[in-house]
Structure formats: C-alpha cells, structure tokens
Amino acid sequence: MLRGNRLALLGAAAAGAVALTGVAAPATASPSSPSSPAPAAPRSPSAPDWRACGDDGKAECATLRLPIDWSRPDGPAFGLAIARRKALDPDARVGTLVFGPGGPGDSGVQRVTRLTGGIDRFSDELRRRFDIVSFDPRGIGASHPVTCSADLLRAAPSPVIENAAQFRATLDHNARLRADCRARTGPLYDHADTLSTVRDVDAIRAALGEPKLTFHGSSYGTLLGEMYAETFPRRVRAMVLESVDDHSVPDARRFLTSELAAAQDSFDQFAAWCERSQDCALHGKDVRAVWRDLRARAARGELPDPSSPGAALPEFGLVLMAYKSFYGPDWAELASKLAALDAAPPLRAGSRPAAAPKAEETATDPFTAQFCSDWSLPVRDYGEYARLMRRTEKVAPDMTFARPVMAISACLGWPQPVRNPQHRLRVRGSAPILLANAVHDPATPYSWAQNVARQLGPAGRLLTYAGAGHGSYGRGPCMQNTIDAYLTTLTLPPPGTTCPAQ
C-alpha cells in the first residue's frame, strides 16, 4: 500500500475485445457493484506474441491490446505490457503464476525482467514449477502511463496544511493537475481504477490459456486480488494476498487513523530496538527526544538535507525518510541517518527546502489516478482537515505526517463518486485465499489483514509473520515454504499459523 514513487510526492517532500494482436476480446462488464453478476466467460484468445527481453534475455515480453473502458469493448484501446519467465522444469510445471504489483506505481514487468530486485523475489521452487507472469497496470510504466506536466507535479503543495488558504491552494493545484493529466493522458486517466484492472488480469488469464487464475498480489496488488475474487470467484485456482489492503475502511478518518497507528507502531519497534541494541547509532540516547528535536528543527527550516547540501529538509521529508525505512525494516541505517542529522549544525536562516531537479516538460504520475479512483476520502474544508490531523497526532505522535497523509492531500477535491469506492468484500464460491501479513507492518496494518480474513469467511486463511516490515513472503523458510506449498499443492496452513520473526 502506498509505495508509489509519484513525482508529486517528491515535490511535497522537498517543499514541505481484448484485441490481442488482432484477436477477439473476452466478454466484458461495466464497472459495477460487487453484488452484480460476474461478466460472462471470455472467449479464448490466441497466445501473445512474445519476444525475448530481460537482463539476461531469458524473459519474454508482449503487449495486449485491451479496452480502455471495459463497458465499451470496441472503443479506444491501450497496450498492456506483460512479461513472463517460463517454468525452469517443464516436466514439473503446475501452470502460470500471475503476480500483482504494489504501489500504486510498481512495475510488474520489471519484477519479471530484472534479475536483481525482480525475479529473485520468487523462490527457486516457484520458478521451477510455474511460469511467472506480471504486468504494468494500466496507467503505469509501459502500459499507457498517466502523463502530466512535470512543473505541476513538482509544485505539489506539502500535505502539512496549516490554514484555510493552504487548503484552498491545494484544492486549486489538484484541479489544475487533474485537468492537465487528463488532457495529456487521454481517456485512460478516468479508467485507471482497480476494478478496470481486474478485467485486464482476466484478459491475461484468458490469453495464456489458463482455465483458472493462480495469483500472488503484494501490497496494493492485494486489492486487485480481492476484487478479482469478488468479480470472478469461480475462476480462482489459488490466491495469495501479501500485506493486505482493507478496502472496507470507509472514510478519511478511519483510513488515516489505522494507517498512522501502524506507522507509529513501527516507530515504537524502532525505538525499542535502539534501546536494547548497541548496533543502534542512538543507543543510550532518548530516541523520542532526539526525534522530536529533529522534527522541530525541520519545521523551522534548520535541518540540513543530507541529499542536497545547503538545502533544508522539511518535516514531511524527514518523517517520510523514517517511514520508508520501516518497510525493510532498515533500523540501523535509519539510526545512523538520524544520528548524523542530530549532530549537524543548524542551517542559516532563510535556507530553503531542496528543489527537485529540473526534468523534461512531462513526467508520469503512477499514483494519483489509480489511488484516487479506488478510495473515496473526501475532506470538506480546512476545519475537517485540521480535526483529522489533530486526531492522527494523538494516534501517531511521532509519525503524524507519514506517507498516507500525502494520499489524502493528493486526492483533495477528487470528483465524487469515485469509480471504485470502498465496500466490504463479498466473495462467494472462490477457492481458498491465503492472506499473509506482518504483525508490525508500517503500511498495511495487521488489523487490515485480520478484517479482510473475517470478510472472506470460510474462503480466507490468515498466515501471520510475527516480525516487522512491509511484505512477508521472503522472511524466512516458514513464510516462504508455507506460501509455496499452498500455491503448488493447494495445501493451506492450519488456522492460526504464525511464523517467527527473522
């Protein structure tokens, strides 16, 4: 959840049919409520026109031509980039494993084509037994990316909004950015929601000739898996949802409080580690006092930005730096960075936040169009925004301005109703779904995974990782072997299974 590298986020931190090579498409359905009947079974298109790609030339890439609007299968189309590595042991091949990337903004194509930081995410056993396939979701990467003015993205206001004038300025900026991105991107800008991507994934399944889907979704990719199971429950062979999004969180207040409570929990874990471990560069110091002082210095514009000499690191940028480190978690590296900042002399008065490097006229925004179409999180006015922030400050006194606040501010003024609003899952007739989540996940709270498991009922089984960090599949043999066994043999772990922290 919220792993996108949106240029606007960097600016805020610094500033404070299937036409498959001419083949007929699967049947479609309009975006609709989960209670609507599933779309009709698609016709089976011919195989994609694969070409060699990847760091070693052993991956295969292709492009599927898909409808931008699935309710108009003969309307405008876009190219969905997909990639595959074939099973290393064809005689032991189970089928195709489709990986749903996170973010919004992560590239599934790179997950397959890259050797380091890509296909190495998957165990040797999965690579032996499955063709591994992934894709760049619509609007992202090589799949008709959402394109906007680079200047407007860099000019995104800080989510640290302190008065009504700043709130109005954020609304105005967001409106200008939406209009610009829509004009540059075309109609796909208004069809970047996950429910549309569900139809894309089913088109991938059909194109590969798989009667049922074997799916592993990570972080934001879990929302895609959940909605696929709602829409096509009887087309699921096996599904793993790792670091689980809960799309039933109804409003901005509960979204922020649950997200920032998880971020605060991660800070608490970091502080406790520093207290007991001599490997922490702040060992023996009051970590929370150091952190409060750094935040205060950043808010005054006195904290030097280590990545831009002479420039100031704003408070949001400081909190974002810590928040990102909790994904690992990379506690030792964070402690070293904070110790260096603590020892740094204050900047002279008048220093400015670091300016983002000058770029081309346009840049891509892989985050906003998808996230703001999937989440209805309206905030009426500055008074409501200020109340939200006061509440989150109580829930997360150390992590008040973590990345989820950016998600709220980036969507301010988004037209309502959104295309894919939150709701409780209604999955009927699906194969069992395995959920995996760390107890101390900074971005997808453990409580979210528990709640999604309850919504799935008999179809859901929760596998708990007792440690920290975002993502749990590769955290030791217990997690990896349990997930691999389910994907290959459909063997679920016993209810209540917990794997030790690694």
C-alpha positions as CSV (number, residue, x, y, z in Angstrom):
1,M,0.0,0.0,0.0
2,L,1.2,3.5,-0.9
3,R,4.5,2.5,-2.4
4,G,4.2,4.7,-5.4
5,N,7.2,6.9,-6.4
6,R,5.0,9.8,-7.5
7,L,6.9,12.9,-8.6
8,A,4.4,14.9,-6.7
9,L,5.4,13.1,-3.5
10,L,9.0,14.0,-4.1
11,G,8.0,17.6,-4.7
12,A,5.9,17.6,-1.5
13,A,8.8,16.2,0.5
14,A,11.1,18.8,-0.9
15,A,8.7,21.6,-0.5
16,G,7.2,20.7,2.7
17,A,-12.3,-7.1,-27.3
18,V,-9.0,-7.7,-25.9
19,A,-7.5,-7.0,-29.2
20,L,-4.6,-9.4,-28.7
21,T,-2.6,-8.8,-31.8
22,G,-5.9,-8.7,-33.6
23,V,-7.7,-11.4,-31.6
24,A,-11.2,-11.1,-30.3
25,A,-11.7,-9.9,-26.7
26,P,-13.1,-11.5,-23.6
27,A,-16.7,-10.5,-22.8
28,T,-16.9,-7.5,-20.6
29,A,-19.0,-5.9,-17.9
30,S,-19.3,-2.3,-16.8
31,P,-17.7,-1.4,-13.5
32,S,-20.4,-2.2,-11.1
33,S,-21.1,-3.1,-7.5
34,P,-19.6,-6.4,-6.3
35,S,-23.1,-7.8,-6.0
36,S,-23.6,-7.6,-9.7
37,P,-23.3,-10.9,-11.7
38,A,-19.8,-11.7,-12.9
39,P,-19.1,-11.0,-16.5
40,A,-19.6,-13.8,-19.0
41,A,-16.8,-16.2,-19.6
42,P,-14.4,-14.8,-22.2
43,R,-13.6,-16.3,-25.5
44,S,-10.1,-17.8,-25.6
45,P,-7.7,-15.5,-27.5
46,S,-4.6,-16.9,-29.2
47,A,-1.3,-16.7,-27.4
48,P,0.6,-13.4,-27.0
49,D,3.3,-12.6,-29.5
50,W,6.2,-13.0,-27.1
51,R,9.7,-11.5,-27.7
52,A,12.9,-12.0,-25.8
53,C,13.6,-9.4,-23.1
54,G,15.1,-9.0,-19.6
55,D,18.5,-8.5,-18.1
56,D,19.7,-11.9,-19.3
57,G,17.5,-12.2,-22.4
58,K,15.6,-15.2,-20.9
59,A,12.4,-13.4,-20.1
60,E,9.7,-12.8,-22.6
61,C,7.6,-9.6,-23.2
62,A,4.4,-8.9,-25.0
63,T,1.7,-6.3,-25.3
64,L,-2.1,-7.0,-25.1
65,R,-4.5,-4.5,-26.7
66,L,-7.3,-4.0,-24.2
67,P,-10.3,-1.7,-24.0
68,I,-9.7,1.5,-22.0
69,D,-13.4,1.3,-20.9
70,W,-14.5,-2.3,-20.4
71,S,-18.1,-1.3,-20.9
72,R,-17.1,-0.3,-24.5
73,P,-15.1,-3.2,-25.7
74,D,-15.0,-1.8,-29.2
75,G,-13.9,1.6,-28.1
76,P,-10.4,3.1,-27.6
77,A,-7.8,0.6,-26.6
78,F,-4.4,0.7,-24.9
79,G,-1.4,-1.5,-24.7
80,L,-0.9,-3.6,-21.5
81,A,2.7,-4.6,-21.1
82,I,3.2,-8.1,-19.7
83,A,6.3,-10.2,-19.1
84,R,6.9,-13.9,-18.5
85,R,9.7,-16.3,-17.4
86,K,8.9,-19.9,-18.2
87,A,9.0,-22.6,-15.6
88,L,12.6,-23.9,-15.2
89,D,11.4,-27.5,-15.0
90,P,8.7,-28.0,-17.7
91,D,8.0,-31.6,-16.5
92,A,7.1,-30.3,-13.1
93,R,5.2,-27.3,-14.3
94,V,1.9,-26.5,-12.4
95,G,0.8,-23.6,-14.5
96,T,1.1,-19.8,-14.6
97,L,1.5,-17.6,-11.5
98,V,0.4,-14.1,-12.1
99,F,2.0,-11.5,-9.8
100,G,0.0,-8.4,-8.9
101,P,2.4,-5.5,-8.3
102,G,2.0,-3.0,-5.4
103,G,2.2,0.8,-5.2
104,P,0.2,2.1,-6.8
105,G,3.0,2.6,-9.3
106,D,5.2,-0.6,-9.2
107,S,6.2,-2.2,-12.4
108,G,5.3,-5.9,-12.7
109,V,7.2,-6.1,-15.9
110,Q,10.4,-5.2,-14.2
111,R,9.6,-7.7,-11.4
112,V,9.9,-10.4,-14.1
113,T,12.6,-9.0,-16.4
114,R,15.2,-7.9,-13.8
115,L,17.4,-10.5,-12.1
116,T,18.3,-8.4,-9.0
117,G,15.3,-6.8,-7.3
118,G,13.0,-8.6,-9.7
119,I,12.5,-12.2,-10.4
120,D,14.7,-13.1,-7.4
121,R,11.7,-12.3,-5.3
122,F,10.3,-15.7,-6.1
123,S,11.7,-18.9,-4.6
124,D,13.6,-21.5,-6.7
125,E,10.6,-23.8,-6.1
126,L,8.1,-21.4,-7.6
127,R,10.4,-20.6,-10.5
128,R,10.8,-24.3,-11.2
129,R,7.1,-25.1,-11.0
130,F,5.4,-22.0,-12.5
131,D,5.6,-19.7,-15.5
132,I,6.0,-16.4,-13.6
133,V,4.0,-13.6,-15.3
134,S,3.4,-10.0,-14.3
135,F,2.4,-6.7,-15.9
136,D,2.5,-3.0,-15.6
137,P,-1.1,-2.0,-14.5
138,R,-2.9,0.4,-16.8
139,G,-1.6,4.0,-16.4
140,I,1.7,2.8,-15.0
141,G,5.1,2.0,-16.5
142,A,4.9,0.7,-20.1
143,S,1.1,0.4,-20.0
144,H,-0.1,3.8,-21.3
145,P,1.4,5.8,-18.3
146,V,-0.5,8.7,-16.8
147,T,1.4,11.7,-18.1
148,C,1.4,15.2,-16.6
149,S,3.2,18.5,-16.6
150,A,6.5,18.0,-14.7
151,D,6.3,21.5,-13.4
152,L,2.8,20.9,-11.9
153,L,4.0,17.6,-10.3
154,R,7.0,19.3,-8.8
155,A,4.8,22.2,-7.5
156,A,2.6,19.9,-5.4
157,P,1.8,21.5,-2.1
158,S,3.1,19.9,1.1
159,P,0.5,17.8,2.9
160,V,1.4,19.7,6.0
161,I,-1.6,22.1,5.6
162,E,-1.7,24.7,8.3
163,N,-4.5,27.1,7.4
164,A,-7.6,27.6,5.2
165,A,-5.6,29.4,2.5
166,Q,-3.2,26.5,2.1
167,F,-6.1,24.1,1.9
168,R,-7.7,26.1,-0.9
169,A,-4.4,26.3,-2.7
170,T,-4.1,22.5,-2.5
171,L,-7.6,22.2,-4.0
172,D,-6.7,24.6,-6.8
173,H,-3.5,22.8,-7.5
174,N,-5.1,19.4,-7.6
175,A,-7.8,20.6,-10.0
176,R,-5.2,22.1,-12.4
177,L,-3.1,18.9,-12.2
178,R,-6.2,16.7,-12.9
179,A,-7.1,18.7,-15.9
180,D,-3.5,18.7,-17.2
181,C,-3.0,14.9,-16.7
182,R,-6.4,14.1,-18.3
183,A,-5.6,16.2,-21.3
184,R,-2.1,14.6,-21.8
185,T,-3.1,11.1,-20.9
186,G,-6.5,10.8,-22.7
187,P,-9.5,8.7,-21.7
188,L,-7.5,6.2,-19.7
189,Y,-7.0,8.8,-17.0
190,D,-10.6,8.3,-16.0
191,H,-10.3,4.4,-16.2
192,A,-7.3,3.8,-14.1
193,D,-9.2,2.2,-11.2
194,T,-8.5,-1.3,-9.9
195,L,-11.9,-2.7,-10.9
196,S,-10.9,-2.0,-14.5
197,T,-7.6,-3.7,-13.9
198,V,-9.5,-6.8,-12.7
199,R,-10.8,-7.2,-16.2
200,D,-7.2,-6.7,-17.5
201,V,-6.0,-9.6,-15.3
202,D,-8.8,-11.8,-16.5
203,A,-7.8,-11.0,-20.1
204,I,-4.2,-12.1,-19.2
205,R,-5.5,-15.3,-17.8
206,A,-7.6,-16.0,-20.9
207,A,-4.7,-15.0,-23.3
208,L,-2.4,-17.5,-21.5
209,G,-5.0,-20.3,-21.8
210,E,-5.3,-20.8,-18.1
211,P,-8.8,-22.1,-17.1
212,K,-8.3,-20.6,-13.6
213,L,-6.1,-17.9,-12.1
214,T,-3.1,-18.6,-9.8
215,F,-2.4,-15.1,-8.3
216,H,0.0,-13.6,-5.8
217,G,-0.7,-10.0,-5.0
218,S,1.6,-7.8,-2.9
219,S,0.6,-4.7,-1.0
220,Y,-1.7,-2.6,-3.4
221,G,-1.8,-5.8,-5.6
222,T,-3.9,-7.4,-2.8
223,L,-6.7,-5.0,-3.6
224,L,-6.6,-6.3,-7.2
225,G,-6.7,-9.9,-5.9
226,E,-9.6,-9.2,-3.6
227,M,-11.7,-7.6,-6.3
228,Y,-10.8,-10.4,-8.8
229,A,-12.1,-12.9,-6.3
230,E,-15.3,-10.9,-5.9
231,T,-15.8,-10.5,-9.7
232,F,-14.7,-13.9,-10.9
233,P,-14.8,-16.2,-7.8
234,R,-15.0,-19.4,-9.7
235,R,-12.0,-18.6,-11.9
236,V,-9.6,-18.6,-8.9
237,R,-7.4,-21.6,-8.5
238,A,-5.2,-20.2,-5.8
239,M,-4.6,-16.7,-4.5
240,V,-2.1,-15.2,-2.1
241,L,-2.6,-11.7,-0.7
242,E,0.6,-10.5,1.0
243,S,0.5,-7.3,3.0
244,V,-3.2,-6.9,2.8
245,D,-5.3,-3.8,1.8
246,D,-8.6,-3.5,3.5
247,H,-10.9,-1.7,1.1
248,S,-13.8,-1.6,3.6
249,V,-12.2,1.3,5.5
250,P,-15.0,3.7,5.0
251,D,-13.6,7.3,5.3
252,A,-10.6,9.5,5.6
253,R,-10.7,9.5,9.4
254,R,-10.5,5.7,9.8
255,F,-8.1,5.4,6.8
256,L,-5.7,7.8,8.4
257,T,-6.0,6.6,12.0
258,S,-5.5,2.9,11.0
259,E,-2.6,3.7,8.7
260,L,-0.8,6.1,11.0
261,A,-1.3,3.8,14.0
262,A,0.6,1.2,12.0
263,A,3.3,3.7,11.3
264,Q,3.5,4.7,14.9
265,D,3.8,1.0,15.9
266,S,6.8,0.7,13.6
267,F,8.4,3.7,15.2
268,D,7.8,2.2,18.6
269,Q,9.5,-1.0,17.4
270,F,12.5,1.0,16.1
271,A,12.8,2.9,19.4
272,A,12.6,-0.3,21.4
273,W,15.4,-1.8,19.2
274,C,17.6,1.2,19.8
275,E,17.1,0.9,23.5
276,R,18.3,-2.7,23.6
277,S,20.8,-2.9,20.7
278,Q,24.3,-1.5,20.7
279,D,24.1,-1.6,16.9
280,C,21.8,1.4,17.0
281,A,23.7,4.7,16.5
282,L,21.4,6.3,19.0
283,H,21.8,3.6,21.7
284,G,21.9,5.1,25.1
285,K,20.1,8.3,24.0
286,D,16.4,9.2,24.3
287,V,15.4,8.3,20.8
288,R,12.0,10.0,21.0
289,A,13.6,13.2,22.4
290,V,16.1,13.2,19.5
291,W,13.3,12.6,17.0
292,R,11.1,15.4,18.5
293,D,14.0,17.8,18.3
294,L,14.8,16.9,14.6
295,R,11.1,17.4,13.7
296,A,11.1,20.8,15.3
297,R,14.3,21.8,13.6
298,A,12.9,20.6,10.3
299,A,9.7,22.5,10.8
300,R,11.8,25.7,11.4
301,G,13.8,25.1,8.2
302,E,17.0,24.5,10.2
303,L,17.6,20.8,9.4
304,P,20.1,20.2,6.6
305,D,19.1,17.9,3.8
306,P,21.8,15.2,3.5
307,S,20.9,14.6,-0.2
308,S,21.2,18.3,-1.1
309,P,24.0,20.3,0.7
310,G,22.9,23.8,1.7
311,A,19.2,23.0,1.5
312,A,16.7,22.4,4.2
313,L,14.9,19.0,4.8
314,P,11.2,19.8,5.6
315,E,9.4,18.0,8.3
316,F,7.3,15.9,5.9
317,G,10.5,14.8,4.2
318,L,12.1,13.8,7.5
319,V,9.1,11.7,8.5
320,L,8.9,10.1,5.1
321,M,12.5,9.1,5.4
322,A,11.8,7.2,8.6
323,Y,8.6,5.7,7.3
324,K,10.3,4.3,4.2
325,S,13.0,2.7,6.4
326,F,10.3,0.8,8.3
327,Y,9.4,-1.2,5.1
328,G,12.7,-3.2,5.4
329,P,12.9,-2.6,8.2
330,D,16.3,-0.8,8.0
331,W,16.6,0.3,11.6
332,A,20.4,0.5,11.7
333,E,20.6,2.7,8.6
334,L,17.8,5.0,9.9
335,A,19.5,5.3,13.3
336,S,22.8,6.3,11.5
337,K,21.0,8.9,9.4
338,L,19.2,10.4,12.5
339,A,22.4,10.5,14.5
340,A,24.1,12.4,11.7
341,L,21.3,14.8,11.4
342,D,21.3,15.3,15.2
343,A,25.0,16.2,15.1
344,A,24.7,18.5,12.1
345,P,24.9,22.3,12.7
346,P,21.7,24.2,12.0
347,L,21.2,25.8,8.7
348,R,21.4,29.6,8.5
349,A,18.1,31.4,8.5
350,G,16.5,31.7,5.1
351,S,17.6,28.3,3.8
352,R,15.1,26.7,1.6
353,P,13.9,23.1,1.0
354,A,15.8,21.2,-1.6
355,A,14.5,21.9,-5.1
356,A,13.6,18.9,-7.2
357,P,16.0,18.5,-10.2
358,K,14.8,20.1,-13.4
359,A,13.2,17.5,-15.7
360,E,11.6,17.2,-19.0
361,E,8.3,19.0,-19.8
362,T,6.3,16.0,-18.8
363,A,6.6,13.3,-16.2
364,T,4.5,10.3,-15.2
365,D,2.3,10.1,-12.2
366,P,1.7,6.4,-11.4
367,F,-0.1,7.1,-8.2
368,T,-3.0,9.6,-8.2
369,A,-5.3,8.4,-10.9
370,Q,-5.4,4.9,-9.6
371,F,-5.5,5.6,-5.9
372,C,-8.0,8.4,-6.0
373,S,-10.3,6.3,-8.2
374,D,-10.2,3.5,-5.7
375,W,-10.7,5.4,-2.5
376,S,-13.4,7.9,-1.6
377,L,-11.7,10.0,1.1
378,P,-13.2,13.4,0.8
379,V,-12.4,16.2,3.2
380,R,-14.9,19.1,3.2
381,D,-12.8,22.0,4.3
382,Y,-9.8,23.1,6.3
383,G,-11.6,22.7,9.6
384,E,-12.2,19.0,8.9
385,Y,-8.6,18.5,7.7
386,A,-7.3,20.1,10.9
387,R,-9.5,17.8,13.0
388,L,-8.2,14.8,11.1
389,M,-4.6,15.9,11.8
390,R,-5.3,16.5,15.5
391,R,-6.7,13.1,15.8
392,T,-3.8,11.4,14.0
393,E,-1.4,13.3,16.2
394,K,-3.0,11.6,19.2
395,V,-2.8,8.2,17.4
396,A,0.7,8.7,16.0
397,P,2.6,11.4,17.9
398,D,5.9,10.5,16.2
399,M,4.6,9.7,12.7
400,T,1.8,12.3,12.2
401,F,3.0,13.2,8.7
402,A,3.7,9.7,7.3
403,R,3.0,9.0,3.6
404,P,-0.7,8.2,4.0
405,V,-1.3,11.9,4.7
406,M,0.0,12.6,1.2
407,A,-2.6,10.2,-0.2
408,I,-5.3,12.3,1.5
409,S,-3.9,15.6,0.3
410,A,-3.3,14.4,-3.3
411,C,-7.0,13.3,-3.6
412,L,-8.5,16.5,-2.1
413,G,-11.2,17.7,-4.5
414,W,-11.3,14.5,-6.5
415,P,-14.7,14.3,-8.2
416,Q,-17.3,12.1,-6.3
417,P,-18.4,9.5,-6.6
418,V,-15.2,7.7,-7.4
419,R,-15.3,4.8,-9.8
420,N,-14.3,2.1,-7.3
421,P,-15.5,3.2,-3.8
422,Q,-14.7,1.2,-0.7
423,H,-17.0,-1.6,0.4
424,R,-16.9,-4.8,2.4
425,L,-15.8,-7.8,0.4
426,R,-18.4,-10.2,-0.8
427,V,-16.7,-13.3,-2.2
428,R,-18.9,-16.3,-2.9
429,G,-17.7,-19.5,-4.5
430,S,-14.0,-18.8,-4.6
431,A,-11.2,-21.3,-3.9
432,P,-9.4,-20.7,-0.6
433,I,-7.4,-17.5,-0.4
434,L,-4.3,-17.3,1.7
435,L,-3.5,-13.9,3.4
436,A,0.0,-13.1,4.8
437,N,0.8,-10.1,6.9
438,A,3.5,-9.0,9.4
439,V,2.3,-8.0,12.8
440,H,4.4,-4.9,12.7
441,D,3.7,-3.8,9.1
442,P,4.0,0.1,8.7
443,A,1.8,0.4,5.6
444,T,-0.8,-2.4,5.7
445,P,-1.8,-2.8,9.3
446,Y,-2.1,-6.3,10.7
447,S,-5.7,-5.3,11.7
448,W,-6.5,-4.9,8.0
449,A,-5.4,-8.4,7.2
450,Q,-7.5,-9.7,10.2
451,N,-10.5,-7.8,9.0
452,V,-10.2,-9.0,5.4
453,A,-9.9,-12.5,6.6
454,R,-13.2,-12.1,8.5
455,Q,-14.8,-10.6,5.4
456,L,-13.7,-13.6,3.4
457,G,-15.1,-16.0,5.9
458,P,-14.5,-19.7,5.1
459,A,-12.6,-18.7,1.9
460,G,-9.9,-16.8,3.9
461,R,-6.9,-18.2,5.9
462,L,-4.5,-15.8,7.6
463,L,-0.8,-16.6,7.9
464,T,0.9,-14.4,10.4
465,Y,4.5,-13.2,10.4
466,A,5.5,-12.3,13.9
467,G,8.1,-9.7,12.9
468,A,8.3,-6.2,11.3
469,G,8.4,-4.8,7.8
470,H,6.2,-4.5,4.7
471,G,6.0,-7.7,2.9
472,S,6.5,-11.2,4.4
473,Y,6.9,-13.8,1.7
474,G,10.7,-13.9,1.8
475,R,11.1,-13.6,5.6
476,G,12.4,-17.0,6.4
477,P,11.6,-20.6,5.5
478,C,8.4,-20.7,7.5
479,M,6.7,-18.0,5.5
480,Q,8.2,-18.9,2.1
481,N,7.7,-22.6,2.3
482,T,4.1,-22.3,3.6
483,I,3.1,-20.0,0.8
484,D,4.9,-22.1,-1.8
485,A,3.2,-25.2,-0.6
486,Y,-0.2,-23.6,-1.0
487,L,0.5,-22.2,-4.5
488,T,1.9,-25.5,-5.8
489,T,-0.3,-28.1,-4.0
490,L,-3.2,-26.0,-2.7
491,T,-2.3,-27.1,0.9
492,L,-3.4,-24.4,3.4
493,P,-1.6,-24.0,6.7
494,P,-3.6,-24.8,9.8
495,P,-5.8,-21.9,11.2
496,G,-3.8,-19.5,13.4
497,T,-0.4,-20.4,11.9
498,T,2.3,-17.9,12.9
499,C,5.8,-17.8,11.6
500,P,8.6,-16.5,13.9
501,A,10.3,-13.1,13.2
502,Q,13.6,-13.4,11.3
